[in-house]
C-alpha cells in the first residue's frame, strides 16, 4: 500500500496512561463529574474573594479608629507614668496572679501602644502634621530606655513633661468631621487607601489559589485536548512547575503582605453604617457577607421564593453599596446568617477533610500493604492480623468516640478518619504486591542488587497504582460523608466555622426546608461525582474491557 509523503511508517507509541486517558475522554459522566468537582474546589479555594465582609479596595477615613488612637496617646502616657512610679521589685510584687510580664516588658508594652496609636493617626494626617508626633514617640522611647537602664528618676521627670505634651497633642489633633459645624476647630483628615480583603489572605490560601489553576489546566489538557506526543520521561517532572510556582507565590505573599487577624464580624460594614468610616471609594466582593455575619432576617426563605433582603434593611444607606440585591439567594438560618455564604465556606471544611484523610489513610495503607505483600512470612502475618483487628471495630462509632475524648477540631477529624480507614487500601496493596513480587521485572531487580526501598517505590508501586487510585477516589467520598455525619451529630468543627453537615443540623424544622435541602444537595452531588470518577477510572484501567 502506498503511503503519502511524510507519513509515519508506524503510529506514535502510546503508554498505558495514554490509553486510560483516551478511554476517560469518551465517558460523558466522567467529564461532567470532573467539571463539577473542579467548580466545587475552585469555589472553596476562592471563597474569600467571592463572599467576604471585607472590601477589595477601600479609600476612606476611619474617624472612629482615629479618635480612639488620639485618646490612646494620653492614656498610654499615663500608663507609662504609672509603671515608672514603681520600682522593679514593687512592680513584680504587684502583678496580677498568673502574669509573667517583667518590668521592662511593661514599659515597652506601653511604648508599643503609643507607636500603634501614632501610626494610625499618621495614616489620615497630612505630611506636615507628622513631625510633632514623631518627636513625641522618640521622646517616649528615650524615657523607656532610661527606665529599663534603672535610671527611673530621669525617666519619671521626662514622662511627667510628656504628659503635658500628650494632652496638647490630644487637643491639637482633634478631627474635623464633615458633618460638624465648619466653625469647629480641628484637623482635616485625608482618606487612606487600603486593600483589607487581600491583606487578610494567608500564604496557604494564595498557594492553593495558584495551584488550582495549574490543576485545572492540567486536567483540561489531559482530558479535553489532543493527546500529547511527548514520551513519558519528558512528562515525569511536570509537577515541578505547578508546585514550585505555587510555593513561590505563597512565600512571596507571606514575606511581603502576610495576613492580619481575620475577624469573623463585619467591622467595615458596621463602620460604614454608623458613619465612623466615611468612604470615598469602596469595592466589595460579589457577596458582601462574612460566614459568621448575622442579620435581623432570621430563617428568611430564598430570595427567589420570597422577597429578598434589601440593602437598606441590612446595613443602612451608608453601606448600601456593599450588599447584593439578590441576597439571600439560598435563605438564612436561625441567626440570620446567609446560607449561600456559609455553604461556600463550608465546602472548605468538608472537601479538605475528604482529601487530607484520604492522603493519611493512603500513606498508612500503602506502607502496611507493601511491607506485608513484599516480605510475606511473619511480617505478612502480623500486619494481616492487625488489619483484621481494626476491621472488627465499627469505624464510625470508633471515630465518634475518639473525637469526643480528644476534642473537636478540623485537624483531629482529618487524622482520626485517616487512622481508622486505611485497611481497605492496605489489603489492596498487599494483594498487588503479592502478585508483582513473582514477576520477572521484580526478580531481575533483586538479582541486580537494587535496594529494597528502590524496588518497592520505583518498580513495584507504579505498577500497583491503578487499583489504589480507584480506592482512593472512593475514600474521598467516604471521608466527606463521615465528616458530614459527625458535624450533623454536633461533633464536627465548632461554630461559627461552617461545614455542610453542620449546616443541615442548624435547623431540623421542616418549615425551614432550604436549610436541609441545599447543603444536603451539595453533599449528595460531591459524593456522586466522586463515585462517578472512581467508576470511570476503574473501567478505564480494566484491561479486560474492549478499547
C-alpha positions in Angstrom: 0.0 0.0 0.0 1.4 3.4 -1.0 2.0 6.0 1.8 1.8 9.7 1.4 4.9 11.8 1.8 5.9 12.4 5.3 3.5 9.8 6.8 5.0 7.8 9.6 5.5 4.1 9.0 4.3 3.3 12.5 2.0 5.5 14.7 3.5 7.0 17.8 3.7 4.6 20.7 1.3 5.2 23.5 1.8 4.0 27.0 -0.8 2.7 29.4 -1.8 6.1 30.8 -2.4 7.5 27.4 -4.8 4.6 26.7 -6.5 5.3 30.1 -7.0 8.9 29.3 -8.4 8.1 25.9 -11.0 5.9 27.5 -11.9 8.5 30.1 -12.3 11.2 27.4 -15.1 9.1 25.9 -17.1 9.0 29.1 -19.5 11.9 29.4 -20.4 11.2 33.0 -16.8 11.4 34.0 -16.4 14.7 32.2 -19.5 16.0 34.0 -18.3 14.9 37.4 -14.8 16.3 36.9 -16.2 19.7 35.9 -18.5 19.8 38.9 -15.7 18.8 41.3 -13.4 21.4 39.8 -16.1 24.0 40.3 -16.7 23.0 43.9 -13.0 23.1 44.8 -12.5 26.4 43.0 -15.4 27.9 44.8 -14.0 26.6 48.2 -10.5 27.9 47.4 -11.6 31.3 46.2 -14.3 31.7 48.9 -12.7 34.8 50.5 -12.8 36.6 47.1 -16.4 35.6 46.4 -18.0 36.2 49.8 -16.5 38.5 52.4 -17.4 41.3 54.7 -14.1 43.0 53.8 -13.8 45.2 50.7 -11.4 44.5 47.9 -10.3 48.2 47.9 -11.2 51.0 50.3 -10.4 54.6 50.2 -11.8 56.1 53.4 -11.3 58.0 56.6 -11.8 55.9 59.8 -12.9 58.6 62.2 -13.7 56.0 64.9 -10.2 54.5 64.7 -8.6 57.9 64.5 -10.4 59.2 67.6 -9.6 56.1 69.6 -5.9 56.4 68.6 -5.9 60.1 69.5 -7.2 59.4 73.0 -4.9 56.5 73.4 -1.8 58.8 73.3 -2.7 60.3 76.7 -3.9 57.1 78.2 -0.7 55.2 77.2 1.4 58.0 78.6 -0.4 57.8 81.9 0.1 54.0 81.9 3.8 54.5 81.3 4.0 57.0 84.2 2.2 54.6 86.5 4.8 51.9 85.7 7.7 54.3 86.3 6.3 55.3 89.7 7.2 51.8 91.0 10.5 50.2 91.4 11.1 46.9 89.6 10.6 44.9 92.8 7.4 46.8 93.6 6.0 46.1 90.2 6.9 42.4 90.3 5.1 42.1 93.7 2.0 44.0 92.5 1.5 41.9 89.3 -1.8 40.1 88.9 -1.8 36.4 89.5 -0.6 34.4 86.5 1.1 37.4 84.9 4.7 36.8 83.5 5.3 40.3 82.2 8.6 41.8 83.5 9.2 45.4 84.4 11.0 46.2 81.1 8.3 44.3 79.2 5.6 46.5 80.8 7.5 49.7 79.7 7.9 48.5 76.2 4.3 47.4 76.0 3.1 51.0 76.8 5.6 52.3 74.2 4.2 49.9 71.6 0.7 51.0 72.3 1.8 54.6 71.7 3.6 53.6 68.4 0.5 51.9 67.1 -1.7 54.9 68.0 0.6 57.3 66.3 0.8 55.1 63.2 -3.0 55.1 63.0 -3.1 58.8 63.2 -0.4 59.4 60.6 -2.4 57.3 58.1 -5.0 60.1 57.9 -3.0 63.2 58.8 -1.2 65.4 56.1 2.5 65.0 56.0 3.2 68.4 57.5 1.4 67.3 60.7 3.7 64.2 61.3 6.8 65.8 62.9 5.3 66.6 66.3 4.0 63.0 66.6 7.4 61.6 65.5 9.2 63.7 68.1 6.8 62.6 70.8 7.4 58.9 70.0 11.1 59.4 70.1 10.9 61.1 73.5 8.8 58.2 74.8 11.3 55.7 73.5 14.1 57.6 75.3 12.1 57.6 78.5 11.5 53.8 78.2 15.3 53.2 77.7 16.1 55.3 80.8 13.6 53.2 82.8 15.0 49.9 81.5 18.5 51.1 82.4 17.3 51.7 86.0 17.5 55.5 85.7 14.0 55.7 86.9 14.0 59.3 88.3 15.2 60.7 85.0 12.6 58.7 83.1 9.8 59.8 85.5 10.8 63.5 85.0 10.7 63.1 81.2 7.4 61.3 81.3 5.9 64.0 83.5 6.8 66.5 80.8 5.4 64.2 78.1 2.1 64.1 79.9 1.6 67.7 79.1 2.7 67.2 75.5 0.3 64.2 75.2 -2.6 66.4 76.4 -1.7 69.1 74.0 -1.4 66.6 71.1 -4.8 65.2 72.0 -6.4 68.6 71.8 -4.4 69.8 68.7 -5.2 66.8 66.5 -8.9 66.6 67.1 -10.5 65.6 63.8 -12.8 68.0 61.9 -15.7 65.8 60.6 -17.6 66.8 57.5 -20.9 66.6 59.4 -19.8 69.1 62.1 -20.1 72.8 62.2 -17.5 74.4 59.8 -16.5 76.8 62.6 -15.4 74.0 64.8 -11.7 73.8 65.0 -10.0 70.6 64.1 -7.6 68.9 61.7 -8.8 68.0 58.2 -8.0 64.3 57.6 -7.2 62.8 54.3 -8.5 59.4 53.1 -6.3 56.4 53.2 -6.4 53.7 50.5 -6.1 50.1 51.7 -6.9 46.6 50.4 -8.4 44.8 53.5 -9.6 41.6 51.8 -6.2 40.9 50.1 -4.4 41.8 53.4 -6.4 39.1 55.2 -5.3 36.3 52.8 -2.8 33.8 54.2 0.1 32.3 52.3 -1.6 28.9 52.3 -4.7 30.4 50.6 -2.5 32.0 48.0 -0.7 28.8 47.4 -3.9 26.9 46.7 -5.3 29.7 44.6 -2.3 29.5 42.3 -2.2 25.7 42.3 -5.9 25.3 41.4 -5.3 27.0 38.1 -2.4 24.6 37.3 -4.6 21.6 38.2 -7.5 22.8 36.1 -5.2 23.5 33.1 -3.6 20.1 33.5 -6.9 18.3 33.7 -8.2 20.2 30.7 -5.1 19.4 28.7 -5.2 15.7 29.7 -8.9 15.0 29.1 -10.2 17.7 26.8 -7.2 18.4 24.5 -5.4 16.3 21.9 -3.2 13.5 23.3 0.4 14.6 23.9 3.0 13.1 21.6 5.9 13.5 24.1 7.4 10.4 25.5 6.7 9.5 29.1 10.0 10.6 30.7 9.5 14.1 29.4 6.3 14.3 31.3 7.6 12.8 34.5 8.6 16.1 36.1 5.6 18.0 35.0 4.5 18.6 38.7 7.7 20.7 39.4 6.5 23.9 37.7 3.0 24.0 39.2 4.1 23.1 42.7 7.2 25.3 42.6 5.3 28.3 41.3 2.6 27.9 43.9 5.1 27.6 46.7 7.0 30.7 45.4 3.8 32.8 45.2 2.8 31.7 48.7 6.2 32.5 50.1 6.4 35.9 48.4 2.9 36.7 49.7 3.9 35.7 53.2 7.0 37.8 53.2 5.6 40.9 51.6 2.0 41.1 52.7 1.1 38.3 55.1 -2.3 38.1 56.8 -3.7 40.2 59.6 -6.1 39.0 62.2 -9.2 37.9 60.3 -12.3 39.0 62.2 -15.5 37.0 62.0 -17.6 40.1 62.4 -18.4 42.9 59.9 -16.2 45.8 61.2 -16.1 47.6 57.8 -19.8 47.4 57.1 -20.8 48.5 60.6 -18.4 51.4 60.3 -20.0 52.5 57.1 -23.4 52.2 58.5 -22.7 54.1 61.7 -20.7 56.8 60.0 -17.4 56.1 61.8 -15.9 55.1 58.4 -16.5 57.7 55.6 -15.6 56.1 52.3 -14.8 57.9 49.1 -14.2 54.7 47.2 -15.1 51.2 48.1 -15.4 47.9 46.2 -16.9 44.9 47.9 -16.9 41.2 46.7 -20.0 39.9 44.8 -21.5 38.7 48.1 -20.6 41.3 50.8 -21.2 39.0 53.8 -19.0 37.0 56.1 -19.8 33.5 57.0 -20.4 34.4 60.7 -22.2 37.7 60.0 -25.7 37.9 61.4 -28.7 40.0 60.3 -32.2 40.7 61.5 -33.7 38.4 58.9 -34.0 35.1 60.8 -34.9 31.9 58.8 -35.5 34.0 55.7 -36.5 31.9 52.7 -34.5 32.1 49.5 -34.9 35.3 47.6 -36.4 33.6 44.6 -39.0 32.0 46.9 -39.8 35.2 48.9 -39.0 38.9 48.8 -35.2 39.4 49.0 -33.5 41.4 51.8 -32.8 44.9 50.6 -29.5 46.6 51.1 -31.1 49.3 53.2 -32.5 46.7 55.6 -29.1 45.1 56.0 -26.5 47.9 56.7 -28.3 51.2 56.1 -27.9 53.8 53.5 -24.2 54.5 54.4 -23.2 51.0 53.4 -25.7 50.1 50.7 -23.1 49.8 48.1 -21.6 46.8 49.9 -24.6 44.5 49.5 -26.2 42.5 46.8 -29.9 42.9 45.9 -30.1 39.1 45.3 -29.5 38.3 48.9 -30.3 35.8 50.4 -30.2 33.6 47.4 -30.4 30.4 49.5 -32.0 31.9 52.5 -30.8 32.5 56.1 -30.5 30.4 59.2 -31.8 30.9 62.7 -29.2 33.6 63.4 -29.8 35.5 60.1 -26.5 34.2 58.5 -26.5 33.8 54.8 -26.8 30.2 53.8 -25.1 30.6 50.4 -22.0 32.2 52.1 -21.9 29.5 54.8 -22.2 26.8 52.1 -19.3 28.3 50.2 -17.1 28.4 53.3 -18.4 25.0 54.4 -17.0 23.5 51.3 -13.5 24.3 52.5 -14.0 22.1 55.6 -15.9 19.2 54.0 -13.8 18.9 50.9 -10.5 19.3 52.8 -11.4 16.6 55.3 -12.1 14.2 52.4 -8.8 14.9 50.7 -6.5 15.1 53.8 -8.0 12.0 55.4 -7.6 10.1 52.2 -3.9 11.2 51.9 -3.3 9.9 55.5 -5.0 6.6 55.0 -3.3 6.1 51.6 0.2 6.6 53.2 -0.6 4.2 56.0 -2.4 1.6 53.9 0.2 1.6 51.1 3.1 1.3 53.5 1.5 -1.5 55.5 0.3 -3.4 52.4 3.6 -3.1 50.6 5.5 -4.5 53.6 3.1 -7.3 54.1 3.0 -8.3 50.4 6.7 -8.0 49.7 8.2 -9.6 52.7 5.5 -12.1 53.5 6.1 -14.6 56.4 5.8 -13.2 59.9 5.6 -9.6 58.6 2.6 -10.5 56.5 1.1 -12.5 59.3 1.5 -9.6 61.8 0.1 -6.9 59.5 -2.8 -9.1 58.3 -3.9 -9.8 61.9 -3.7 -6.1 62.7 -5.9 -5.3 59.7 -8.4 -7.9 60.8 -8.4 -6.4 64.3 -9.1 -2.9 63.0 -11.8 -4.1 60.7 -13.6 -5.8 63.6 -14.4 -2.3 65.1 -17.3 -0.3 63.7 -15.3 2.6 62.1 -17.9 5.4 62.5 -18.5 4.8 66.2 -14.8 4.4 66.8 -14.1 7.7 65.1 -17.0 9.3 67.1 -15.6 8.1 70.4 -12.1 9.3 69.7 -13.4 12.8 68.6 -15.5 13.0 71.8 -12.5 12.3 74.1 -9.7 14.1 72.1 -11.7 17.2 71.2 -13.5 18.8 68.3 -11.2 20.3 65.7 -10.6 20.1 62.0 -7.2 18.5 62.3 -8.5 15.9 64.8 -11.2 14.9 62.4 -8.8 14.6 59.5 -6.3 12.5 61.4 -8.9 10.2 63.1 -10.7 9.5 59.9 -7.4 8.6 58.2 -6.1 6.5 61.1 -9.2 4.2 61.2 -9.9 3.7 57.5 -6.6 2.6 56.0 -7.4 -1.1 56.0 -9.0 -1.2 52.6 -6.0 0.4 50.9 -3.7 -1.9 52.8 -5.5 -5.1 51.6 -5.5 -3.9 48.0 -1.8 -3.0 48.2 -0.9 -6.3 49.8 -2.7 -8.3 47.1 -1.0 -6.3 44.3 2.5 -6.7 45.8 2.0 -10.4 46.4 1.3 -10.7 42.6 4.0 -8.4 41.5 6.9 -9.8 43.5 6.8 -13.0 41.5 7.0 -11.3 38.1 10.2 -11.2 36.1 11.0 -7.5 36.4 11.0 -7.7 40.2 13.1 -10.9 40.2 15.5 -9.1 37.9 15.7 -6.1 40.1 16.6 -8.3 43.1 19.2 -10.1 41.0 20.8 -6.7 40.1 21.2 -6.0 43.8 18.8 -3.0 44.0 17.9 -1.9 47.5 14.5 -2.8 48.9 13.1 0.7 49.1 14.1 1.3 45.4 12.4 -2.0 44.4 9.2 -1.1 46.4 8.9 2.5 45.4 10.5 2.7 41.9 9.5 -0.6 40.4 6.5 -2.2 42.2 4.4 0.7 43.4 3.9 2.4 40.0 2.6 -1.0 38.7 0.2 -1.3 41.6 -1.2 2.2 41.5 -4.2 1.5 39.3 -6.5 -0.1 41.9 -5.2 2.2 44.6 -6.3 5.2 42.6 -9.8 3.8 42.3 -9.9 3.0 46.1 -8.6 6.5 47.0 -11.3 8.1 44.9 -14.0 6.3 46.8 -12.2 7.1 50.1 -12.5 10.8 49.5 -16.3 10.5 49.1 -16.4 8.3 52.2 -14.3 10.7 54.2 -16.6 13.6 53.3 -19.7 11.5 54.3 -18.1 10.7 57.7 -17.3 14.4 58.3 -20.8 15.4 57.4 -22.3 12.8 59.7 -20.0 13.9 62.6 -21.0 17.6 62.0 -24.6 16.7 61.8 -24.4 15.0 65.2 -22.6 18.0 66.7 -19.1 16.5 66.8 -17.6 18.4 63.9 -15.8 21.8 63.8 -17.1 24.3 66.3 -19.2 27.3 65.5 -19.1 29.7 63.8 -17.0 27.8 61.3 -19.4 26.1 58.9 -19.4 22.7 57.3 -22.0 21.1 55.1 -23.1 18.6 57.8 -23.3 21.3 60.4 -25.5 23.4 58.1 -28.0 20.6 57.8 -28.1 20.4 61.6 -28.6 24.1 62.1 -32.4 23.7 61.7 -34.5 20.5 61.8 -37.8 22.3 61.4 -39.5 21.1 58.1 -40.8 24.7 57.6 -37.2 25.8 57.1 -36.7 23.3 54.3 -33.9 25.3 52.5 -31.5 24.7 55.4 -31.7 21.0 54.9 -32.1 20.8 51.2 -29.2 22.9 49.8 -26.4 21.6 52.0 -27.7 18.1 51.5 -27.7 18.5 47.8 -24.1 19.7 47.9 -23.1 16.6 49.9 -25.0 14.4 47.5 -23.5 15.9 44.4 -20.0 15.7 45.7 -20.3 12.1 46.8 -22.0 11.2 43.5 -19.3 12.9 41.4 -16.5 11.1 43.3 -18.2 7.8 42.7 -18.7 8.6 39.0 -15.0 9.4 38.8 -14.0 6.3 40.6 -16.2 4.1 38.4 -14.8 5.7 35.3 -11.2 5.2 36.4 -11.8 1.6 37.4 -13.4 0.8 34.0 -10.7 2.7 32.1 -7.9 0.8 33.8 -9.5 -2.6 33.4 -7.6 -4.4 30.6 -10.4 -6.9 30.1 -12.8 -4.2 28.7 -12.7 -3.5 25.0 -10.7 -0.5 24.0 
